[in-house]
Amino acid sequence: MKIIGDRLKALRKSTPFSQTKFGALIGINMSSINRYENNQAQAPYRVLVAYADYFDVSLDYIYGRTDKPQGRNYDFNPKVENSEEMKYFIDMCFDPNSPMSGKLKDTLLKMMTGGGE
């Protein structure tokens, strides 16, 4: 699949690493990197995982199943453990004299704690 090589090349080119330097980082030689990135050979699973781990992207992204680097099924929904601490932090971020401060603070706190779903 052409998209795999294209994605591997784009990921590596997003860094200052040459094929040689990146290959050394993940433990393969430059000629192998070149073949994988130019769609002349299929990268083995361990190489695909090395790219995914290094660039913090999903294999779904590398395989072209999605254009979201986080993956098709990625659903990040952060929850704040200590809402009192977060409320204090949010209070400090807003001007108390602003007429919209209260509404903005409430909205932000709901978003951060998952209460706005």
HELIX and SHEET records of a PDB file:
HELIX    1   1 LYS A    2  LYS A   13  1                                  12    
HELIX    2   2 GLN A   19  ILE A   26  1                                   8    
HELIX    3   3 MET A   30  GLU A   37  1                                   8    
HELIX    4   4 TYR A   45  PHE A   55  1                                  11    
HELIX    5   5 LEU A   59  ILE A   62  1                                   4    
HELIX    6   6 SER A   83  CYS A   93  1                                  11    
HELIX    7   7 SER A  101  THR A  113  1                                  13    
END                                                                             
